Amino acid sequence: MAAHSQGPVSIHPVKDKADKREFVELAFRLNRGDPAWVPPLKNEAFDLLTPGKNPWFEHGKAQLFLARRDGRTVGRISAHVDFLALEQPASQGMGPGTGNWGLLEAEDAEVAHALIVSAEDWLRGQGMNRALGPLSISIWDEPGLLVEGFDTPPTIMLGHNSPLYQAWIEAEGYRPVKKLFNYAVDIVDGFPPLVNRIVAAGEKNDRIRIRRVDKRKFDAEARLIMGILNDAWSDNWGFVPLTDSEIAYVGKKLKDIVFEDLIRVAEVDGEAVAFMIVLPNINELLIGMDGSLFPFNWARLLWWLRKPKSKRLRVPLMGVVKKLQNSRMASTLAFMMIEYIRRDGVANYGAEQGDIGWVLDDNQGMNAVADAINATVNRVYQLYDKPLS
């Protein structure tokens, strides 16, 4: 983190486009020296923060803040309330009175303190009595603070932050409430014999069909998959349902990096009951782009998208409908989808490693699947909460 003079820290609500540009640019300046930080595309970073672009704002409101010292911008934070999250049962992590903050970047502990206090004050002004964070901005974006696994760049759609932030946040009275795991697994040589036996048994079962998605029917396939997701994850800690417009937005955002052989839908007796989405790791390309596609990165990106090579593949989402969860059928379908995508990932993309995450620390089913394929935790994210008395 940069050295600084000792003037007072002042906090400014983001009011216009110039402020928002400063908010986005600050992350580049503060993280540029971190070899594991992957610069996001700046237009995507702007869209995340912009009502009318990001459909989260149809059911949420946010205030962004900048910290300044001696005329320089030295920190940023977002504070937000998700009205759908307020409707969830409190026993599931969100619920009435729970507001959020995130997108924290700060030069030092004094700046972090001033920003967190401002976010908490804003949340109190919205009638909130508990802060849960960090979230950037939705639970579906980049939840949690990275607390283990700083040495390697994250794969697509996983967050990264300074290792200093944990102590600064905990100094503000925040306590850990939930851990999120990301698993790494070597995929070149296949999985243990037990997994192969389960897959072989599933292949003999006439009730089961594992199919690729059909990109020609992309919108329908996206709705089908997200419908399964909303059912499969509805009892999970932190769950907030995805709205129709969010599903369409996610689909549009991912369409260019969706490949039919990396996504599977599982059907039982003709009914779609499970899915697995795997994405090539575009971060391998973005890490050298400094957030911009101009002037020549467009061509690099388009060339890569024609036939991507990706050493690491990421599994951001998989799910099995609730009525089958904790059944033998559920684990059979999971292992079949994982194995089929593994084969295609190695053969068609040159993949060597899979990333599965994030996975809630108390998700026994997914943690057991990860264990069975010899996956190991390589990144841990922590969510914190604090009463706002």
C-alpha positions as CSV (number, residue, x, y, z in Angstrom):
1,M,0.0,0.0,0.0
2,A,1.2,3.5,-0.8
3,A,2.8,5.8,1.7
4,H,0.8,8.9,2.4
5,S,0.9,12.2,4.2
6,Q,-1.1,12.5,7.4
7,G,-3.9,14.9,6.5
8,P,-7.4,14.0,7.8
9,V,-9.6,11.5,5.8
10,S,-12.8,12.9,4.4
11,I,-15.7,10.8,3.0
12,H,-17.6,11.9,-0.1
13,P,-20.8,10.2,-1.5
14,V,-20.4,9.4,-5.2
15,K,-22.6,11.9,-7.0
16,D,-21.7,11.8,-10.7
17,K,-19.9,10.0,-13.5
18,A,-16.6,11.5,-12.6
19,D,-16.9,10.3,-9.1
20,K,-17.9,6.8,-10.4
21,R,-14.8,6.8,-12.7
22,E,-12.6,7.5,-9.7
23,F,-14.3,4.7,-7.8
24,V,-13.5,2.2,-10.5
25,E,-10.0,3.5,-11.2
26,L,-8.9,3.4,-7.6
27,A,-8.9,-0.4,-7.6
28,F,-6.4,-0.4,-10.5
29,R,-4.1,2.0,-8.7
30,L,-4.1,0.3,-5.3
31,N,-3.8,-3.3,-6.7
32,R,-1.4,-2.7,-9.6
33,G,1.5,-4.0,-7.6
34,D,-0.2,-7.3,-6.7
35,P,0.8,-10.0,-9.3
36,A,-2.3,-12.1,-8.4
37,W,-4.8,-9.3,-9.0
38,V,-6.8,-9.6,-12.2
39,P,-8.0,-6.2,-13.6
40,P,-11.7,-6.3,-14.4
41,L,-12.9,-4.9,-17.7
42,K,-13.7,-1.3,-16.8
43,N,-17.0,-1.2,-18.7
44,E,-18.2,-4.2,-16.7
45,A,-17.1,-2.6,-13.4
46,F,-19.2,0.5,-14.4
47,D,-22.2,-1.6,-15.4
48,L,-22.2,-3.4,-12.0
49,L,-22.6,0.0,-10.3
50,T,-25.2,1.5,-12.6
51,P,-29.0,1.4,-12.2
52,G,-30.5,0.6,-15.6
53,K,-27.5,-1.5,-16.5
54,N,-27.4,-3.9,-13.5
55,P,-30.9,-5.3,-12.8
56,W,-30.0,-5.8,-9.2
57,F,-31.1,-2.2,-8.8
58,E,-34.7,-3.2,-9.6
59,H,-34.8,-4.7,-6.1
60,G,-31.9,-2.9,-4.3
61,K,-30.5,0.5,-3.6
62,A,-26.8,1.5,-3.1
63,Q,-24.6,4.4,-2.1
64,L,-21.0,4.5,-3.1
65,F,-18.4,6.5,-1.1
66,L,-14.9,7.8,-1.8
67,A,-12.3,8.6,0.9
68,R,-10.0,11.5,0.2
69,R,-6.9,12.8,2.0
70,D,-4.9,15.8,1.0
71,G,-6.8,16.0,-2.3
72,R,-6.1,12.4,-3.3
73,T,-8.6,9.5,-3.5
74,V,-7.4,6.9,-1.0
75,G,-10.3,4.6,-0.5
76,R,-13.8,3.5,-1.6
77,I,-16.8,1.4,-0.3
78,S,-20.3,0.6,-1.3
79,A,-23.3,0.4,1.1
80,H,-26.5,-1.3,-0.1
81,V,-29.8,-2.8,0.8
82,D,-31.4,-5.6,-1.2
83,F,-35.1,-5.7,-0.7
84,L,-35.4,-9.3,-1.8
85,A,-32.7,-10.3,0.8
86,L,-34.8,-8.5,3.5
87,E,-37.7,-10.9,2.7
88,Q,-35.6,-14.1,3.3
89,P,-35.7,-16.0,6.6
90,A,-33.2,-14.6,9.1
91,S,-32.1,-18.2,9.9
92,Q,-30.7,-18.3,6.4
93,G,-28.3,-15.5,6.8
94,M,-30.1,-12.5,5.3
95,G,-33.5,-11.4,6.5
96,P,-35.2,-8.3,7.9
97,G,-32.9,-5.5,9.0
98,T,-29.7,-6.8,7.3
99,G,-27.9,-4.4,5.0
100,N,-24.6,-5.0,3.2
101,W,-21.4,-3.2,2.2
102,G,-18.6,-4.2,-0.1
103,L,-16.1,-3.2,-2.9
104,L,-13.8,-2.0,-0.2
105,E,-10.4,-0.6,-1.2
106,A,-8.3,1.4,1.2
107,E,-4.7,2.7,1.5
108,D,-4.5,2.1,5.2
109,A,-6.4,1.1,8.4
110,E,-7.5,4.8,9.1
111,V,-9.1,5.0,5.6
112,A,-10.8,1.6,6.0
113,H,-12.2,2.7,9.4
114,A,-13.7,5.9,8.0
115,L,-15.2,4.1,5.0
116,I,-16.8,1.3,7.1
117,V,-18.2,3.9,9.6
118,S,-19.8,5.8,6.7
119,A,-21.3,2.6,5.2
120,E,-22.7,1.6,8.6
121,D,-24.2,5.1,9.1
122,W,-25.9,5.0,5.7
123,L,-27.3,1.5,6.5
124,R,-28.7,2.8,9.8
125,G,-30.3,5.6,7.9
126,Q,-32.1,3.0,5.8
127,G,-33.4,1.3,9.0
128,M,-31.0,-1.5,9.1
129,N,-29.8,-3.0,12.4
130,R,-27.2,-5.5,11.1
131,A,-24.4,-5.2,8.5
132,L,-23.3,-8.3,6.6
133,G,-20.3,-8.0,4.3
134,P,-18.4,-7.7,2.1
135,L,-20.7,-8.3,-0.9
136,S,-20.0,-6.8,-4.3
137,I,-22.9,-6.0,-4.7
138,S,-25.2,-9.0,-4.7
139,I,-24.6,-12.4,-3.1
140,W,-24.4,-13.7,-6.7
141,D,-21.5,-11.4,-7.6
142,E,-18.3,-11.7,-5.5
143,P,-19.2,-12.5,-1.9
144,G,-16.8,-12.6,0.9
145,L,-13.3,-11.3,1.8
146,L,-10.4,-13.4,0.6
147,V,-8.6,-14.7,3.7
148,E,-6.5,-17.6,2.4
149,G,-5.0,-18.2,-1.1
150,F,-3.4,-14.9,-2.0
151,D,-0.5,-16.3,-4.0
152,T,-2.3,-17.3,-7.3
153,P,-4.7,-15.2,-9.5
154,P,-8.3,-16.1,-9.1
155,T,-10.3,-17.7,-11.9
156,I,-13.2,-16.0,-13.6
157,M,-15.8,-14.4,-11.3
158,L,-13.8,-14.9,-8.1
159,G,-12.7,-11.9,-6.0
160,H,-9.2,-10.9,-4.8
161,N,-8.1,-8.4,-2.2
162,S,-5.2,-7.2,-0.1
163,P,-4.4,-9.6,2.8
164,L,-4.3,-6.5,5.1
165,Y,-8.1,-6.0,4.9
166,Q,-9.0,-8.9,7.2
167,A,-7.4,-7.3,10.3
168,W,-8.8,-3.9,9.4
169,I,-12.4,-5.3,9.1
170,E,-12.1,-7.4,12.3
171,A,-10.8,-4.3,14.2
172,E,-14.2,-2.6,13.4
173,G,-16.0,-5.3,15.5
174,Y,-17.0,-7.7,12.7
175,R,-17.2,-11.4,13.5
176,P,-16.9,-14.3,11.0
177,V,-20.3,-15.7,10.1
178,K,-19.7,-17.9,7.1
179,K,-16.8,-19.4,5.1
180,L,-16.9,-20.0,1.3
181,F,-14.4,-22.5,-0.1
182,N,-12.9,-22.7,-3.6
183,Y,-11.6,-26.1,-4.5
184,A,-8.8,-27.0,-7.0
185,V,-8.6,-30.4,-8.6
186,D,-6.2,-31.9,-11.1
187,I,-8.3,-33.2,-14.0
188,V,-5.8,-34.6,-16.6
189,D,-5.6,-38.1,-15.3
190,G,-9.3,-38.5,-14.2
191,F,-10.9,-39.3,-10.9
192,P,-10.5,-42.2,-8.3
193,P,-12.0,-45.6,-9.2
194,L,-15.0,-45.1,-6.9
195,V,-16.1,-42.1,-9.0
196,N,-15.6,-44.0,-12.2
197,R,-17.8,-46.9,-10.9
198,I,-20.6,-44.5,-10.0
199,V,-20.4,-42.9,-13.5
200,A,-20.5,-46.4,-15.1
201,A,-23.5,-47.4,-13.1
202,G,-25.3,-44.2,-14.0
203,E,-24.6,-44.9,-17.7
204,K,-26.5,-48.2,-17.4
205,N,-29.5,-46.5,-15.9
206,D,-32.1,-45.9,-18.6
207,R,-33.9,-43.2,-16.6
208,I,-30.8,-40.9,-16.7
209,R,-29.8,-38.7,-19.7
210,I,-26.9,-36.2,-19.5
211,R,-27.0,-33.7,-22.3
212,R,-25.1,-30.7,-23.5
213,V,-26.9,-27.4,-23.7
214,D,-28.0,-26.2,-27.1
215,K,-26.7,-22.7,-27.7
216,R,-29.2,-22.1,-30.5
217,K,-31.9,-22.1,-27.8
218,F,-29.7,-20.1,-25.4
219,D,-32.4,-18.0,-23.7
220,A,-34.6,-21.0,-23.1
221,E,-31.6,-23.0,-21.8
222,A,-30.6,-20.1,-19.5
223,R,-34.1,-19.9,-18.0
224,L,-34.2,-23.7,-17.5
225,I,-30.9,-23.7,-15.7
226,M,-31.6,-20.7,-13.5
227,G,-35.0,-22.2,-12.6
228,I,-33.2,-25.3,-11.3
229,L,-30.7,-23.1,-9.5
230,N,-33.4,-21.0,-7.7
231,D,-35.0,-24.3,-6.5
232,A,-31.7,-26.1,-5.7
233,W,-30.2,-23.3,-3.7
234,S,-33.3,-22.0,-2.0
235,D,-32.5,-23.5,1.4
236,N,-28.8,-22.4,1.2
237,W,-27.4,-19.8,3.6
238,G,-27.4,-16.4,2.0
239,F,-29.8,-17.3,-0.8
240,V,-31.6,-14.5,-2.6
241,P,-33.6,-15.5,-5.6
242,L,-32.5,-14.4,-9.1
243,T,-35.2,-12.4,-10.9
244,D,-36.1,-12.9,-14.5
245,S,-34.3,-9.8,-15.6
246,E,-31.2,-10.9,-13.6
247,I,-31.3,-14.3,-15.3
248,A,-31.4,-12.5,-18.7
249,Y,-28.6,-10.2,-17.7
250,V,-26.4,-13.1,-16.5
251,G,-27.1,-15.0,-19.7
252,K,-26.2,-12.0,-21.9
253,K,-23.0,-11.4,-19.9
254,L,-21.9,-15.0,-20.2
255,K,-23.1,-15.8,-23.7
256,D,-19.7,-15.3,-25.4
257,I,-17.9,-17.6,-22.9
258,V,-20.5,-20.3,-22.8
259,F,-19.5,-23.4,-24.7
260,E,-21.9,-26.3,-25.3
261,D,-19.4,-29.0,-24.3
262,L,-18.7,-27.3,-20.9
263,I,-22.3,-27.2,-19.7
264,R,-24.5,-30.2,-18.9
265,V,-28.1,-30.7,-18.0
266,A,-29.1,-33.9,-16.3
267,E,-32.6,-35.4,-16.9
268,V,-34.3,-38.1,-15.0
269,D,-37.4,-39.7,-16.6
270,G,-37.4,-36.8,-19.1
271,E,-37.4,-34.0,-16.5
272,A,-34.4,-31.6,-16.2
273,V,-33.3,-31.9,-12.5
274,A,-29.7,-30.9,-12.4
275,F,-27.1,-28.8,-14.2
276,M,-23.4,-27.9,-14.1
277,I,-21.9,-24.8,-15.7
278,V,-18.1,-24.7,-16.4
279,L,-16.4,-21.6,-17.8
280,P,-13.0,-21.3,-19.5
281,N,-10.8,-19.0,-17.4
282,I,-10.8,-15.7,-19.3
283,N,-8.8,-14.2,-16.4
284,E,-5.7,-15.8,-18.1
285,L,-6.3,-13.3,-20.8
286,L,-7.5,-10.3,-18.8
287,I,-4.5,-10.3,-16.4
288,G,-2.5,-8.5,-19.1
289,M,-5.2,-6.1,-20.4
290,D,-5.3,-3.5,-17.7
291,G,-9.1,-3.3,-17.8
292,S,-9.4,-2.2,-21.4
293,L,-10.2,-3.9,-24.8
294,F,-8.7,-1.0,-26.7
295,P,-6.8,-0.6,-29.0
296,F,-5.7,-4.2,-29.7
297,N,-7.2,-6.4,-26.9
298,W,-10.5,-6.8,-28.8
299,A,-8.7,-8.8,-31.4
300,R,-7.0,-10.9,-28.8
301,L,-10.3,-11.6,-27.1
302,L,-12.2,-12.5,-30.3
303,W,-9.3,-14.8,-31.4
304,W,-9.4,-16.5,-27.9
305,L,-13.2,-16.9,-28.0
306,R,-13.0,-18.8,-31.3
307,K,-11.2,-21.7,-29.7
308,P,-10.2,-20.9,-26.1
309,K,-7.3,-22.7,-24.5
310,S,-7.6,-22.6,-20.7
311,K,-5.3,-24.3,-18.2
312,R,-7.9,-23.9,-15.5
313,L,-11.7,-24.2,-15.8
314,R,-14.1,-22.8,-13.2
315,V,-17.3,-24.4,-12.0
316,P,-19.2,-21.3,-10.7
317,L,-22.6,-23.0,-10.5
318,M,-24.1,-26.5,-10.2
319,G,-27.3,-27.6,-8.6
320,V,-29.7,-30.5,-8.2
321,V,-33.4,-29.9,-7.5
322,K,-34.5,-30.0,-3.9
323,K,-36.6,-33.1,-4.1
324,L,-33.5,-35.2,-5.1
325,Q,-31.0,-33.6,-2.8
326,N,-29.2,-36.0,-0.3
327,S,-30.2,-38.9,-2.5
328,R,-27.9,-41.4,-4.3
329,M,-29.4,-40.2,-7.6
330,A,-28.1,-36.6,-6.8
331,S,-24.5,-37.7,-6.4
332,T,-24.7,-40.0,-9.4
333,L,-25.8,-37.1,-11.6
334,A,-23.1,-34.8,-10.1
335,F,-20.3,-37.3,-10.8
336,M,-21.6,-38.0,-14.3
337,M,-21.7,-34.3,-15.2
338,I,-18.3,-33.6,-13.7
339,E,-16.7,-36.5,-15.5
340,Y,-18.2,-35.7,-18.9
341,I,-17.1,-32.1,-18.7
342,R,-13.7,-33.1,-17.4
343,R,-13.1,-35.3,-20.5
344,D,-14.2,-32.4,-22.9
345,G,-12.2,-29.8,-20.9
346,V,-9.0,-31.8,-21.2
347,A,-9.5,-32.8,-24.8
348,N,-10.9,-29.6,-26.3
349,Y,-9.4,-26.8,-24.1
350,G,-6.1,-28.2,-22.9
351,A,-7.4,-27.9,-19.3
352,E,-5.2,-29.2,-16.5
353,Q,-7.1,-28.0,-13.4
354,G,-10.7,-27.4,-12.3
355,D,-11.8,-24.8,-9.8
356,I,-15.1,-25.6,-8.0
357,G,-16.5,-22.7,-6.0
358,W,-17.5,-21.1,-4.1
359,V,-18.9,-23.8,-1.8
360,L,-20.4,-23.0,1.6
361,D,-18.5,-24.5,4.5
362,D,-21.6,-26.3,5.7
363,N,-22.7,-27.6,2.3
364,Q,-22.1,-31.3,3.2
365,G,-23.1,-32.6,-0.2
366,M,-20.8,-30.5,-2.3
367,N,-17.9,-30.8,0.2
368,A,-18.3,-34.6,0.0
369,V,-18.3,-34.5,-3.8
370,A,-15.1,-32.4,-3.7
371,D,-13.5,-34.8,-1.3
372,A,-14.4,-37.8,-3.5
373,I,-12.6,-36.3,-6.5
374,N,-9.5,-35.5,-4.4
375,A,-10.1,-31.7,-4.7
376,T,-8.3,-29.5,-2.2
377,V,-9.3,-26.0,-0.9
378,N,-7.1,-23.3,-2.5
379,R,-9.0,-20.1,-1.6
380,V,-11.1,-19.3,1.4
381,Y,-13.5,-16.3,1.5
382,Q,-15.0,-15.0,4.8
383,L,-18.3,-13.2,5.3
384,Y,-18.6,-11.1,8.4
385,D,-21.5,-9.5,10.3
386,K,-22.0,-6.9,13.0
387,P,-25.0,-5.5,14.9
388,L,-25.7,-1.9,14.1
389,S,-27.0,-0.8,17.5
